[in-house]
Amino acid sequence: MRGELGRTKRPPVSFERVRRTTRCLRVSTRSRLAQRSELNRRVHEQLVDQLRDERLVASDALTQIVEHALVEHVGHGSRA
């Protein structure tokens, strides 16, 4: 009862159903799917390129670490 105090008495309203043609819906769905597919492909290519770059950086860093370790080992070995 309490919630009904502020309400006005109006007759119920029926909504009109608006229909689209199925052809229009199919075309727009295909278009969106094609766009999404293209976007997914681009993101995948970009991620692969970034991972490739990161692998090269990591490989270079590992090479430098190994070279530094060899220099240190040779340097300490010649002092003994």
Secondary structure, DSSP 8 states (H G I E B T S, - for coil): -GGGTT---------------HHHHHHHHHHHHHHHHHHHHHHHHHHHHHHHHHHHHHHHHHHHHHHHHHHHHHHHHHH-
